[in-house]
């Protein structure tokens, strides 16, 4: 729901945006099994995130710790 306009996200083409982005990025070509995608000897993960809020849009970042047993934190 777009709280700013009180309308569902798809009314602002949110779903189409994610679908188009996934198509252009090659999302359907990924290997979904955990740890199965690698590049230059490193494990690669693909993901997406999105948000919409009229107030307090702030920068964000993420730190992921990868452990030798295949888990992540």
PQR file of N, CA, C, O and H, with PARSE charges and radii, in Angstrom:
ATOM      1  N   UNK A   1       0.845  -1.181   0.000 -0.4000 1.5000
ATOM      2  CA  UNK A   1       0.000   0.000   0.000 -0.0000 2.0000
ATOM      3  C   UNK A   1       0.887   1.239   0.000  0.5500 1.7000
ATOM      4  O   UNK A   1       1.828   1.323   0.789 -0.5500 1.4000
ATOM      5  N   UNK A   2       0.607   2.179  -0.853 -0.4000 1.5000
ATOM      6  CA  UNK A   2       1.297   3.471  -0.876 -0.0000 2.0000
ATOM      7  C   UNK A   2       0.575   4.375   0.108  0.5500 1.7000
ATOM      8  O   UNK A   2      -0.488   4.917  -0.195 -0.5500 1.4000
ATOM      9  H   UNK A   2      -0.157   2.110  -1.494  0.4000 1.0000
ATOM     10  N   UNK A   3       1.164   4.535   1.294 -0.4000 1.5000
ATOM     11  CA  UNK A   3       0.516   5.295   2.353 -0.0000 2.0000
ATOM     12  C   UNK A   3       0.336   6.768   1.996  0.5500 1.7000
ATOM     13  O   UNK A   3      -0.568   7.431   2.505 -0.5500 1.4000
ATOM     14  H   UNK A   3       2.027   4.095   1.540  0.4000 1.0000
ATOM     15  N   UNK A   4       1.190   7.270   1.130 -0.4000 1.5000
ATOM     16  CA  UNK A   4       1.124   8.667   0.740 -0.0000 2.0000
ATOM     17  C   UNK A   4      -0.139   8.978  -0.066  0.5500 1.7000
ATOM     18  O   UNK A   4      -0.741  10.041   0.084 -0.5500 1.4000
ATOM     19  H   UNK A   4       1.924   6.732   0.716  0.4000 1.0000
ATOM     20  N   UNK A   5      -0.529   8.026  -0.927 -0.4000 1.5000
ATOM     21  CA  UNK A   5      -1.696   8.246  -1.785 -0.0000 2.0000
ATOM     22  C   UNK A   5      -2.850   7.309  -1.472  0.5500 1.7000
ATOM     23  O   UNK A   5      -3.910   7.398  -2.092 -0.5500 1.4000
ATOM     24  H   UNK A   5      -0.040   7.162  -1.049  0.4000 1.0000
ATOM     25  N   UNK A   6      -2.650   6.404  -0.507 -0.4000 1.5000
ATOM     26  CA  UNK A   6      -3.660   5.425  -0.112 -0.0000 2.0000
ATOM     27  C   UNK A   6      -4.149   4.590  -1.293  0.5500 1.7000
ATOM     28  O   UNK A   6      -5.349   4.386  -1.478 -0.5500 1.4000
ATOM     29  H   UNK A   6      -1.788   6.332  -0.003  0.4000 1.0000
ATOM     30  N   UNK A   7      -3.182   4.111  -2.092 -0.4000 1.5000
ATOM     31  CA  UNK A   7      -3.490   3.251  -3.233 -0.0000 2.0000
ATOM     32  C   UNK A   7      -2.533   2.056  -3.208  0.5500 1.7000
ATOM     33  O   UNK A   7      -1.437   2.155  -2.656 -0.5500 1.4000
ATOM     34  H   UNK A   7      -2.207   4.277  -1.941  0.4000 1.0000
ATOM     35  N   UNK A   8      -2.936   0.934  -3.798 -0.4000 1.5000
ATOM     36  CA  UNK A   8      -2.036  -0.227  -3.870 -0.0000 2.0000
ATOM     37  C   UNK A   8      -0.789   0.116  -4.690  0.5500 1.7000
ATOM     38  O   UNK A   8      -0.846   0.967  -5.577 -0.5500 1.4000
ATOM     39  H   UNK A   8      -3.827   0.854  -4.246  0.4000 1.0000
ATOM     40  N   UNK A   9       0.343  -0.549  -4.393 -0.4000 1.5000
ATOM     41  CA  UNK A   9       1.588  -0.286  -5.103 -0.0000 2.0000
ATOM     42  C   UNK A   9       1.448  -0.436  -6.612  0.5500 1.7000
ATOM     43  O   UNK A   9       2.016   0.356  -7.365 -0.5500 1.4000
ATOM     44  H   UNK A   9       0.389  -1.240  -3.672  0.4000 1.0000
ATOM     45  N   UNK A  10       0.701  -1.440  -7.063 -0.4000 1.5000
ATOM     46  CA  UNK A  10       0.644  -1.659  -8.509 -0.0000 2.0000
ATOM     47  C   UNK A  10       0.029  -0.485  -9.254  0.5500 1.7000
ATOM     48  O   UNK A  10       0.196  -0.371 -10.469 -0.5500 1.4000
ATOM     49  H   UNK A  10       0.240  -2.083  -6.452  0.4000 1.0000
ATOM     50  N   UNK A  11      -0.667   0.372  -8.563 -0.4000 1.5000
ATOM     51  CA  UNK A  11      -1.215   1.540  -9.246 -0.0000 2.0000
ATOM     52  C   UNK A  11      -0.097   2.503  -9.643  0.5500 1.7000
ATOM     53  O   UNK A  11      -0.283   3.328 -10.537 -0.5500 1.4000
ATOM     54  H   UNK A  11      -0.804   0.279  -7.577  0.4000 1.0000
ATOM     55  N   UNK A  12       1.053   2.406  -8.992 -0.4000 1.5000
ATOM     56  CA  UNK A  12       2.193   3.241  -9.364 -0.0000 2.0000
ATOM     57  C   UNK A  12       3.242   2.414 -10.119  0.5500 1.7000
ATOM     58  O   UNK A  12       4.404   2.809 -10.214 -0.5500 1.4000
ATOM     59  H   UNK A  12       1.204   1.735  -8.266  0.4000 1.0000
ATOM     60  N   UNK A  13       2.821   1.271 -10.651 -0.4000 1.5000
ATOM     61  CA  UNK A  13       3.663   0.405 -11.492 -0.0000 2.0000
ATOM     62  C   UNK A  13       4.810  -0.257 -10.724  0.5500 1.7000
ATOM     63  O   UNK A  13       5.835  -0.608 -11.308 -0.5500 1.4000
ATOM     64  H   UNK A  13       1.878   0.949 -10.574  0.4000 1.0000
ATOM     65  N   UNK A  14       4.630  -0.423  -9.430 -0.4000 1.5000
ATOM     66  CA  UNK A  14       5.664  -1.042  -8.602 -0.0000 2.0000
ATOM     67  C   UNK A  14       5.932  -2.480  -9.046  0.5500 1.7000
ATOM     68  O   UNK A  14       7.083  -2.874  -9.230 -0.5500 1.4000
ATOM     69  H   UNK A  14       3.797  -0.138  -8.956  0.4000 1.0000
ATOM     70  N   UNK A  15       4.870  -3.255  -9.214 -0.4000 1.5000
ATOM     71  CA  UNK A  15       5.033  -4.653  -9.618 -0.0000 2.0000
ATOM     72  C   UNK A  15       5.703  -4.735 -10.984  0.5500 1.7000
ATOM     73  O   UNK A  15       6.602  -5.552 -11.183 -0.5500 1.4000
ATOM     74  H   UNK A  15       3.935  -2.935  -9.064  0.4000 1.0000
ATOM     75  N   UNK A  16       5.275  -3.898 -11.928 -0.4000 1.5000
ATOM     76  CA  UNK A  16       5.875  -3.899 -13.263 -0.0000 2.0000
ATOM     77  C   UNK A  16       7.354  -3.513 -13.205  0.5500 1.7000
ATOM     78  O   UNK A  16       8.173  -4.062 -13.942 -0.5500 1.4000
ATOM     79  H   UNK A  16       4.544  -3.234 -11.767  0.4000 1.0000
ATOM     80  N   UNK A  17       7.683  -2.584 -12.344 -0.4000 1.5000
ATOM     81  CA  UNK A  17       9.073  -2.150 -12.178 -0.0000 2.0000
ATOM     82  C   UNK A  17       9.944  -3.314 -11.707  0.5500 1.7000
ATOM     83  O   UNK A  17      11.017  -3.548 -12.264 -0.5500 1.4000
ATOM     84  H   UNK A  17       7.018  -2.139 -11.745  0.4000 1.0000
ATOM     85  N   UNK A  18       9.493  -4.040 -10.695 -0.4000 1.5000
ATOM     86  CA  UNK A  18      10.257  -5.181 -10.195 -0.0000 2.0000
ATOM     87  C   UNK A  18      10.367  -6.282 -11.246  0.5500 1.7000
ATOM     88  O   UNK A  18      11.428  -6.887 -11.401 -0.5500 1.4000
ATOM     89  H   UNK A  18       8.622  -3.850 -10.243  0.4000 1.0000
ATOM     90  N   UNK A  19       9.294  -6.541 -11.959 -0.4000 1.5000
ATOM     91  CA  UNK A  19       9.300  -7.577 -12.995 -0.0000 2.0000
ATOM     92  C   UNK A  19      10.253  -7.208 -14.125  0.5500 1.7000
ATOM     93  O   UNK A  19      11.045  -8.042 -14.565 -0.5500 1.4000
ATOM     94  H   UNK A  19       8.432  -6.049 -11.833  0.4000 1.0000
ATOM     95  N   UNK A  20      10.184  -5.978 -14.593 -0.4000 1.5000
ATOM     96  CA  UNK A  20      11.071  -5.521 -15.667 -0.0000 2.0000
ATOM     97  C   UNK A  20      12.530  -5.568 -15.210  0.5500 1.7000
ATOM     98  O   UNK A  20      13.405  -6.014 -15.953 -0.5500 1.4000
ATOM     99  H   UNK A  20       9.541  -5.301 -14.236  0.4000 1.0000
ATOM    100  N   UNK A  21      12.784  -5.107 -13.992 -0.4000 1.5000
ATOM    101  CA  UNK A  21      14.144  -5.155 -13.465 -0.0000 2.0000
ATOM    102  C   UNK A  21      14.671  -6.578 -13.387  0.5500 1.7000
ATOM    103  O   UNK A  21      15.818  -6.835 -13.753 -0.5500 1.4000
ATOM    104  H   UNK A  21      12.073  -4.745 -13.389  0.4000 1.0000
ATOM    105  N   UNK A  22      13.849  -7.502 -12.917 -0.4000 1.5000
ATOM    106  CA  UNK A  22      14.252  -8.911 -12.825 -0.0000 2.0000
ATOM    107  C   UNK A  22      14.550  -9.480 -14.206  0.5500 1.7000
ATOM    108  O   UNK A  22      15.524 -10.214 -14.378 -0.5500 1.4000
ATOM    109  H   UNK A  22      12.918  -7.294 -12.620  0.4000 1.0000
ATOM    110  N   UNK A  23      13.729  -9.152 -15.179 -0.4000 1.5000
ATOM    111  CA  UNK A  23      13.953  -9.627 -16.546 -0.0000 2.0000
ATOM    112  C   UNK A  23      15.267  -9.095 -17.105  0.5500 1.7000
ATOM    113  O   UNK A  23      16.044  -9.846 -17.695 -0.5500 1.4000
ATOM    114  H   UNK A  23      12.938  -8.556 -15.039  0.4000 1.0000
ATOM    115  N   UNK A  24      15.514  -7.811 -16.921 -0.4000 1.5000
ATOM    116  CA  UNK A  24      16.737  -7.196 -17.459 -0.0000 2.0000
ATOM    117  C   UNK A  24      17.989  -7.656 -16.721  0.5500 1.7000
ATOM    118  O   UNK A  24      19.071  -7.718 -17.305 -0.5500 1.4000
ATOM    119  H   UNK A  24      14.883  -7.201 -16.441  0.4000 1.0000
ATOM    120  N   UNK A  25      17.844  -7.976 -15.441 -0.4000 1.5000
ATOM    121  CA  UNK A  25      18.972  -8.411 -14.630 -0.0000 2.0000
ATOM    122  C   UNK A  25      19.312  -9.869 -14.884  0.5500 1.7000
ATOM    123  O   UNK A  25      20.435 -10.300 -14.622 -0.5500 1.4000
ATOM    124  H   UNK A  25      16.965  -7.926 -14.966  0.4000 1.0000
ATOM    125  N   UNK A  26      18.353 -10.630 -15.391 -0.4000 1.5000
ATOM    126  CA  UNK A  26      18.573 -12.053 -15.634 -0.0000 2.0000
ATOM    127  C   UNK A  26      18.227 -12.931 -14.453  0.5500 1.7000
ATOM    128  O   UNK A  26      18.815 -13.996 -14.269 -0.5500 1.4000
ATOM    129  H   UNK A  26      17.441 -10.280 -15.603  0.4000 1.0000
ATOM    130  N   UNK A  27      17.267 -12.482 -13.647 -0.4000 1.5000
ATOM    131  CA  UNK A  27      16.865 -13.207 -12.433 -0.0000 2.0000
ATOM    132  C   UNK A  27      16.513 -14.664 -12.723  0.5500 1.7000
ATOM    133  O   UNK A  27      16.844 -15.545 -11.929 -0.5500 1.4000
ATOM    134  H   UNK A  27      16.790 -11.617 -13.797  0.4000 1.0000
ATOM    135  N   UNK A  28      15.855 -14.927 -13.834 -0.4000 1.5000
ATOM    136  CA  UNK A  28      15.438 -16.304 -14.146 -0.0000 2.0000
ATOM    137  C   UNK A  28      16.633 -17.204 -14.473  0.5500 1.7000
ATOM    138  O   UNK A  28      16.489 -18.426 -14.471 -0.5500 1.4000
ATOM    139  H   UNK A  28      15.586 -14.211 -14.479  0.4000 1.0000
ATOM    140  N   UNK A  29      17.798 -16.634 -14.750 -0.4000 1.5000
ATOM    141  CA  UNK A  29      18.993 -17.416 -15.073 -0.0000 2.0000
ATOM    142  C   UNK A  29      19.811 -17.790 -13.837  0.5500 1.7000
ATOM    143  O   UNK A  29      20.789 -18.529 -13.949 -0.5500 1.4000
ATOM    144  H   UNK A  29      17.915 -15.641 -14.752  0.4000 1.0000
ATOM    145  N   UNK A  30      19.424 -17.291 -12.663 -0.4000 1.5000
ATOM    146  CA  UNK A  30      20.200 -17.567 -11.462 -0.0000 2.0000
ATOM    147  C   UNK A  30      19.991 -19.017 -11.034  0.5500 1.7000
ATOM    148  O   UNK A  30      19.019 -19.666 -11.421 -0.5500 1.4000
ATOM    149  H   UNK A  30      18.629 -16.691 -12.572  0.4000 1.0000
ATOM    150  N   UNK A  31      20.911 -19.497 -10.240 -0.4000 1.5000
ATOM    151  CA  UNK A  31      20.779 -20.804  -9.609 -0.0000 2.0000
ATOM    152  C   UNK A  31      20.284 -20.545  -8.194  0.5500 1.7000
ATOM    153  O   UNK A  31      20.959 -19.870  -7.415 -0.5500 1.4000
ATOM    154  H   UNK A  31      21.700 -18.971  -9.926  0.4000 1.0000
ATOM    155  N   UNK A  32      19.126 -21.069  -7.857 -0.4000 1.5000
ATOM    156  CA  UNK A  32      18.488 -20.740  -6.585 -0.0000 2.0000
ATOM    157  C   UNK A  32      19.097 -21.454  -5.377  0.5500 1.7000
ATOM    158  O   UNK A  32      18.905 -21.005  -4.247 -0.5500 1.4000
ATOM    159  H   UNK A  32      18.578 -21.617  -8.489  0.4000 1.0000
ATOM    160  N   UNK A  33      19.818 -22.541  -5.583 -0.4000 1.5000
ATOM    161  CA  UNK A  33      20.383 -23.294  -4.453 -0.0000 2.0000
ATOM    162  C   UNK A  33      21.407 -22.439  -3.708  0.5500 1.7000
ATOM    163  O   UNK A  33      22.245 -21.783  -4.326 -0.5500 1.4000
ATOM    164  H   UNK A  33      19.975 -22.906  -6.501  0.4000 1.0000
ATOM    165  N   UNK A  34      21.332 -22.453  -2.380 -0.4000 1.5000
ATOM    166  CA  UNK A  34      22.237 -21.666  -1.541 -0.0000 2.0000
ATOM    167  C   UNK A  34      23.684 -22.082  -1.805  0.5500 1.7000
ATOM    168  O   UNK A  34      24.013 -23.268  -1.784 -0.5500 1.4000
ATOM    169  H   UNK A  34      20.652 -22.986  -1.878  0.4000 1.0000
ATOM    170  N   UNK A  35      24.537 -21.098  -2.050 -0.4000 1.5000
ATOM    171  CA  UNK A  35      25.960 -21.344  -2.248 -0.0000 2.0000
ATOM    172  C   UNK A  35      26.336 -21.870  -3.615  0.5500 1.7000
ATOM    173  O   UNK A  35      27.502 -22.193  -3.841 -0.5500 1.4000
ATOM    174  H   UNK A  35      24.270 -20.134  -2.067  0.4000 1.0000
ATOM    175  N   UNK A  36      25.395 -21.966  -4.531 -0.4000 1.5000
ATOM    176  CA  UNK A  36      25.682 -22.570  -5.836 -0.0000 2.0000
ATOM    177  C   UNK A  36      26.234 -21.580  -6.858  0.5500 1.7000
ATOM    178  O   UNK A  36      26.807 -22.002  -7.862 -0.5500 1.4000
ATOM    179  H   UNK A  36      24.448 -21.703  -4.347  0.4000 1.0000
ATOM    180  N   UNK A  37      26.079 -20.286  -6.634 -0.4000 1.5000
ATOM    181  CA  UNK A  37      26.577 -19.299  -7.592 -0.0000 2.0000
ATOM    182  C   UNK A  37      27.905 -18.739  -7.096  0.5500 1.7000
ATOM    183  O   UNK A  37      28.010 -18.266  -5.964 -0.5500 1.4000
ATOM    184  H   UNK A  37      25.613 -19.942  -5.818  0.4000 1.0000
ATOM    185  N   UNK A  38      28.918 -18.800  -7.963 -0.4000 1.5000
ATOM    186  CA  UNK A  38      30.244 -18.315  -7.592 -0.0000 2.0000
ATOM    187  C   UNK A  38      30.847 -17.531  -8.750  0.5500 1.7000
ATOM    188  O   UNK A  38      30.566 -17.786  -9.921 -0.5500 1.4000
ATOM    189  H   UNK A  38      28.833 -19.185  -8.882  0.4000 1.0000
ATOM    190  N   UNK A  39      31.688 -16.566  -8.380 -0.4000 1.5000
ATOM    191  CA  UNK A  39      32.433 -15.789  -9.372 -0.0000 2.0000
ATOM    192  C   UNK A  39      33.817 -15.524  -8.779  0.5500 1.7000
ATOM    193  O   UNK A  39      33.930 -15.052  -7.648 -0.5500 1.4000
ATOM    194  H   UNK A  39      31.917 -16.358  -7.429  0.4000 1.0000
ATOM    195  N   UNK A  40      34.851 -15.824  -9.532 -0.4000 1.5000
ATOM    196  CA  UNK A  40      36.233 -15.633  -9.078 -0.0000 2.0000
ATOM    197  C   UNK A  40      36.477 -16.281  -7.721  0.5500 1.7000
ATOM    198  O   UNK A  40      37.184 -15.719  -6.884 -0.5500 1.4000
ATOM    199  H   UNK A  40      34.759 -16.207 -10.450  0.4000 1.0000
ATOM    200  N   UNK A  41      35.900 -17.455  -7.498 -0.4000 1.5000
ATOM    201  CA  UNK A  41      36.096 -18.185  -6.263 -0.0000 2.0000
ATOM    202  C   UNK A  41      35.268 -17.702  -5.081  0.5500 1.7000
ATOM    203  O   UNK A  41      35.372 -18.257  -3.987 -0.5500 1.4000
ATOM    204  H   UNK A  41      35.326 -17.911  -8.178  0.4000 1.0000
ATOM    205  N   UNK A  42      34.450 -16.681  -5.284 -0.4000 1.5000
ATOM    206  CA  UNK A  42      33.634 -16.137  -4.204 -0.0000 2.0000
ATOM    207  C   UNK A  42      32.169 -16.489  -4.415  0.5500 1.7000
ATOM    208  O   UNK A  42      31.686 -16.534  -5.546 -0.5500 1.4000
ATOM    209  H   UNK A  42      34.365 -16.231  -6.173  0.4000 1.0000
ATOM    210  N   UNK A  43      31.470 -16.736  -3.318 -0.4000 1.5000
ATOM    211  CA  UNK A  43      30.040 -17.005  -3.388 -0.0000 2.0000
ATOM    212  C   UNK A  43      29.297 -15.712  -3.733  0.5500 1.7000
ATOM    213  O   UNK A  43      29.583 -14.657  -3.167 -0.5500 1.4000
ATOM    214  H   UNK A  43      31.863 -16.699  -2.399  0.4000 1.0000
ATOM    215  N   UNK A  44      28.357 -15.801  -4.650 -0.4000 1.5000
ATOM    216  CA  UNK A  44      27.584 -14.646  -5.095 -0.0000 2.0000
ATOM    217  C   UNK A  44      26.125 -14.864  -4.727  0.5500 1.7000
ATOM    218  O   UNK A  44      25.590 -15.957  -4.913 -0.5500 1.4000
ATOM    219  H   UNK A  44      28.124 -16.658  -5.109  0.4000 1.0000
ATOM    220  N   UNK A  45      25.485 -13.833  -4.211 -0.4000 1.5000
ATOM    221  CA  UNK A  45      24.059 -13.894  -3.922 -0.0000 2.0000
ATOM    222  C   UNK A  45      23.330 -12.772  -4.638  0.5500 1.7000
ATOM    223  O   UNK A  45      23.848 -11.661  -4.744 -0.5500 1.4000
ATOM    224  H   UNK A  45      25.919 -12.945  -4.060  0.4000 1.0000
ATOM    225  N   UNK A  46      22.162 -13.049  -5.117 -0.4000 1.5000
ATOM    226  CA  UNK A  46      21.340 -12.038  -5.798 -0.0000 2.0000
ATOM    227  C   UNK A  46      20.107 -11.776  -4.956  0.5500 1.7000
ATOM    228  O   UNK A  46      19.519 -12.705  -4.403 -0.5500 1.4000
ATOM    229  H   UNK A  46      21.741 -13.952  -5.031  0.4000 1.0000
ATOM    230  N   UNK A  47      19.717 -10.532  -4.859 -0.4000 1.5000
ATOM    231  CA  UNK A  47      18.520 -10.191  -4.114 -0.0000 2.0000
ATOM    232  C   UNK A  47      17.992  -8.843  -4.566  0.5500 1.7000
ATOM    233  O   UNK A  47      18.609  -8.160  -5.383 -0.5500 1.4000
ATOM    234  H   UNK A  47      20.195  -9.778  -5.308  0.4000 1.0000
ATOM    235  N   UNK A  48      16.870  -8.480  -4.037 -0.4000 1.5000
ATOM    236  CA  UNK A  48      16.259  -7.193  -4.369 -0.0000 2.0000
ATOM    237  C   UNK A  48      15.566  -6.654  -3.134  0.5500 1.7000
ATOM    238  O   UNK A  48      15.092  -7.407  -2.283 -0.5500 1.4000
ATOM    239  H   UNK A  48      16.369  -9.035  -3.373  0.4000 1.0000
ATOM    240  N   UNK A  49      15.517  -5.354  -3.055 -0.4000 1.5000
ATOM    241  CA  UNK A  49      14.807  -4.709  -1.962 -0.0000 2.0000
ATOM    242  C   UNK A  49      14.182  -3.431  -2.505  0.5500 1.7000
ATOM    243  O   UNK A  49      14.698  -2.826  -3.444 -0.5500 1.4000
ATOM    244  H   UNK A  49      15.902  -4.742  -3.746  0.4000 1.0000
ATOM    245  N   UNK A  50      13.095  -3.039  -1.919 -0.4000 1.5000
ATOM    246  CA  UNK A  50      12.429  -1.816  -2.352 -0.0000 2.0000
ATOM    247  C   UNK A  50      11.614  -1.266  -1.201  0.5500 1.7000
ATOM    248  O   UNK A  50      11.251  -1.989  -0.274 -0.5500 1.4000
ATOM    249  H   UNK A  50      12.676  -3.531  -1.156  0.4000 1.0000
ATOM    250  N   UNK A  51      11.339  -0.003  -1.271 -0.4000 1.5000
ATOM    251  CA  UNK A  51      10.515   0.614  -0.247 -0.0000 2.0000
ATOM    252  C   UNK A  51       9.962   1.923  -0.747  0.5500 1.7000
ATOM    253  O   UNK A  51      10.518   2.549  -1.649 -0.5500 1.4000
ATOM    254  H   UNK A  51      11.634   0.585  -2.024  0.4000 1.0000
ATOM    255  N   UNK A  52       8.887   2.321  -0.166 -0.4000 1.5000
ATOM    256  CA  UNK A  52       8.291   3.593  -0.538 -0.0000 2.0000
ATOM    257  C   UNK A  52       7.616   4.183   0.684  0.5500 1.7000
ATOM    258  O   UNK A  52       6.761   3.549   1.302 -0.5500 1.4000
ATOM    259  H   UNK A  52       8.435   1.813   0.567  0.4000 1.0000
ATOM    260  N   UNK A  53       7.999   5.383   1.022 -0.4000 1.5000
ATOM    261  CA  UNK A  53       7.412   6.078   2.149 -0.0000 2.0000
ATOM    262  C   UNK A  53       7.662   7.552   1.913  0.5500 1.7000
ATOM    263  O   UNK A  53       8.777   7.940   1.564 -0.5500 1.4000
ATOM    264  H   UNK A  53       8.694   5.898   0.519  0.4000 1.0000
ATOM    265  N   UNK A  54       6.677   8.358   2.091 -0.4000 1.5000
ATOM    266  CA  UNK A  54       6.784   9.782   1.763 -0.0000 2.0000
ATOM    267  C   UNK A  54       7.733  10.537   2.678  0.5500 1.7000
ATOM    268  O   UNK A  54       8.280  11.567   2.283 -0.5500 1.4000
ATOM    269  H   UNK A  54       5.771   8.043   2.375  0.4000 1.0000
ATOM    270  N   UNK A  55       7.936  10.048   3.882 -0.4000 1.5000
ATOM    271  CA  UNK A  55       8.757  10.784   4.843 -0.0000 2.0000
ATOM    272  C   UNK A  55       9.980   9.977   5.252  0.5500 1.7000
ATOM    273  O   UNK A  55       9.965   8.747   5.205 -0.5500 1.4000
ATOM    274  H   UNK A  55       7.492   9.212   4.202  0.4000 1.0000
ATOM    275  N   UNK A  56      11.022  10.662   5.648 -0.4000 1.5000
ATOM    276  CA  UNK A  56      12.227  10.079   6.230 -0.0000 2.0000
ATOM    277  C   UNK A  56      12.877   9.019   5.380  0.5500 1.7000
ATOM    278  O   UNK A  56      13.177   7.930   5.871 -0.5500 1.4000
ATOM    279  H   UNK A  56      11.034  11.662   5.687  0.4000 1.0000
ATOM    280  N   UNK A  57      13.101   9.313   4.112 -0.4000 1.5000
ATOM    281  CA  UNK A  57      13.872   8.400   3.273 -0.0000 2.0000
ATOM    282  C   UNK A  57      15.335   8.626   3.599  0.5500 1.7000
ATOM    283  O   UNK A  57      15.863   9.724   3.419 -0.5500 1.4000
ATOM    284  H   UNK A  57      12.857  10.197   3.713  0.4000 1.0000
ATOM    285  N   UNK A  58      15.982   7.578   4.080 -0.4000 1.5000
ATOM    286  CA  UNK A  58      17.352   7.687   4.548 -0.0000 2.0000
ATOM    287  C   UNK A  58      18.236   6.661   3.849  0.5500 1.7000
ATOM    288  O   UNK A  58      17.747   5.636   3.373 -0.5500 1.4000
ATOM    289  H   UNK A  58      15.554   6.686   4.227  0.4000 1.0000
ATOM    290  N   UNK A  59      19.525   6.933   3.787 -0.4000 1.5000
ATOM    291  CA  UNK A  59      20.449   5.951   3.226 -0.0000 2.0000
ATOM    292  C   UNK A  59      20.428   4.673   4.081  0.5500 1.7000
ATOM    293  O   UNK A  59      20.084   4.707   5.263 -0.5500 1.4000
ATOM    294  H   UNK A  59      19.922   7.766   4.173  0.4000 1.0000
ATOM    295  N   UNK A  60      20.796   3.569   3.468 -0.4000 1.5000
ATOM    296  CA  UNK A  60      20.842   2.289   4.182 -0.0000 2.0000
ATOM    297  C   UNK A  60      22.038   1.489   3.688  0.5500 1.7000
ATOM    298  O   UNK A  60      22.552   1.727   2.595 -0.5500 1.4000
ATOM    299  H   UNK A  60      21.075   3.541   2.508  0.4000 1.0000
ATOM    300  N   UNK A  61      22.466   0.556   4.490 -0.4000 1.5000
ATOM    301  CA  UNK A  61      23.535  -0.339   4.088 -0.0000 2.0000
ATOM    302  C   UNK A  61      23.346  -1.659   4.810  0.5500 1.7000
ATOM    303  O   UNK A  61      22.578  -1.751   5.767 -0.5500 1.4000
ATOM    304  H   UNK A  61      22.049   0.363   5.378  0.4000 1.0000
ATOM    305  N   UNK A  62      24.052  -2.682   4.344 -0.4000 1.5000
ATOM    306  CA  UNK A  62      23.964  -3.996   4.959 -0.0000 2.0000
ATOM    307  C   UNK A  62      25.369  -4.580   5.058  0.5500 1.7000
ATOM    308  O   UNK A  62      26.204  -4.354   4.182 -0.5500 1.4000
ATOM    309  H   UNK A  62      24.675  -2.607   3.566  0.4000 1.0000
ATOM    310  N   UNK A  63      25.621  -5.315   6.104 -0.4000 1.5000
ATOM    311  CA  UNK A  63      26.867  -6.049   6.266 -0.0000 2.0000
ATOM    312  C   UNK A  63      26.495  -7.510   6.450  0.5500 1.7000
ATOM    313  O   UNK A  63      25.662  -7.844   7.294 -0.5500 1.4000
ATOM    314  H   UNK A  63      24.942  -5.499   6.816  0.4000 1.0000
ATOM    315  N   UNK A  64      27.106  -8.372   5.668 -0.4000 1.5000
ATOM    316  CA  UNK A  64      26.834  -9.804   5.742 -0.0000 2.0000
ATOM    317  C   UNK A  64      28.120 -10.522   6.104  0.5500 1.7000
ATOM    318  O   UNK A  64      29.149 -10.324   5.457 -0.5500 1.4000
ATOM    319  H   UNK A  64      27.782  -8.101   4.982  0.4000 1.0000
ATOM    320  N   UNK A  65      28.068 -11.345   7.123 -0.4000 1.5000
ATOM    321  CA  UNK A  65      29.199 -12.184   7.507 -0.0000 2.0000
ATOM    322  C   UNK A  65      28.950 -13.580   6.952  0.5500 1.7000
ATOM    323  O   UNK A  65      27.928 -14.195   7.258 -0.5500 1.4000
ATOM    324  H   UNK A  65      27.232 -11.506   7.649  0.4000 1.0000
ATOM    325  N   UNK A  66      29.868 -14.080   6.146 -0.4000 1.5000
ATOM    326  CA  UNK A  66      29.763 -15.434   5.603 -0.0000 2.0000
ATOM    327  C   UNK A  66      30.685 -16.340   6.404  0.5500 1.7000
ATOM    328  O   UNK A  66      31.856 -16.022   6.612 -0.5500 1.4000
ATOM    329  H   UNK A  66      30.698 -13.580   5.897  0.4000 1.0000
ATOM    330  N   UNK A  67      30.154 -17.467   6.850 -0.4000 1.5000
ATOM    331  CA  UNK A  67      30.905 -18.400   7.683 -0.0000 2.0000
ATOM    332  C   UNK A  67      31.316 -19.627   6.882  0.5500 1.7000
ATOM    333  O   UNK A  67      30.665 -19.982   5.899 -0.5500 1.4000
ATOM    334  H   UNK A  67      29.203 -17.726   6.681  0.4000 1.0000
ATOM    335  N   UNK A  68      32.388 -20.265   7.300 -0.4000 1.5000
ATOM    336  CA  UNK A  68      32.903 -21.426   6.605 -0.0000 2.0000
ATOM    337  C   UNK A  68      31.927 -22.579   6.483  0.5500 1.7000
ATOM    338  O   UNK A  68      32.070 -23.416   5.591 -0.5500 1.4000
ATOM    339  H   UNK A  68      32.917 -19.977   8.098  0.4000 1.0000
ATOM    340  N   UNK A  69      30.939 -22.639   7.358 -0.4000 1.5000
ATOM    341  CA  UNK A  69      29.958 -23.721   7.306 -0.0000 2.0000
ATOM    342  C   UNK A  69      28.803 -23.420   6.344  0.5500 1.7000
ATOM    343  O   UNK A  69      27.832 -24.173   6.278 -0.5500 1.4000
ATOM    344  H   UNK A  69      30.822 -21.959   8.082  0.4000 1.0000
ATOM    345  N   UNK A  70      28.917 -22.304   5.593 -0.4000 1.5000
ATOM    346  CA  UNK A  70      27.890 -21.966   4.609 -0.0000 2.0000
ATOM    347  C   UNK A  70      26.784 -21.083   5.135  0.5500 1.7000
ATOM    348  O   UNK A  70      25.898 -20.687   4.377 -0.5500 1.4000
ATOM    349  H   UNK A  70      29.706 -21.692   5.646  0.4000 1.0000
ATOM    350  N   UNK A  71      26.814 -20.763   6.423 -0.4000 1.5000
ATOM    351  CA  UNK A  71      25.786 -19.895   6.967 -0.0000 2.0000
ATOM    352  C   UNK A  71      26.216 -18.436   6.832  0.5500 1.7000
ATOM    353  O   UNK A  71      27.385 -18.139   6.586 -0.5500 1.4000
ATOM    354  H   UNK A  71      27.533 -21.084   7.039  0.4000 1.0000
ATOM    355  N   UNK A  72      25.283 -17.562   6.990 -0.4000 1.5000
ATOM    356  CA  UNK A  72      25.552 -16.130   6.905 -0.0000 2.0000
ATOM    357  C   UNK A  72      24.841 -15.428   8.050  0.5500 1.7000
ATOM    358  O   UNK A  72      23.815 -15.897   8.544 -0.5500 1.4000
ATOM    359  H   UNK A  72      24.333 -17.803   7.190  0.4000 1.0000
ATOM    360  N   UNK A  73      25.398 -14.301   8.464 -0.4000 1.5000
ATOM    361  CA  UNK A  73      24.773 -13.482   9.501 -0.0000 2.0000
ATOM    362  C   UNK A  73      24.804 -12.058   9.030  0.5500 1.7000
ATOM    363  O   UNK A  73      24.333 -11.164   9.733 -0.5500 1.4000
ATOM    364  H   UNK A  73      26.231 -13.920   8.063  0.4000 1.0000
TER
END
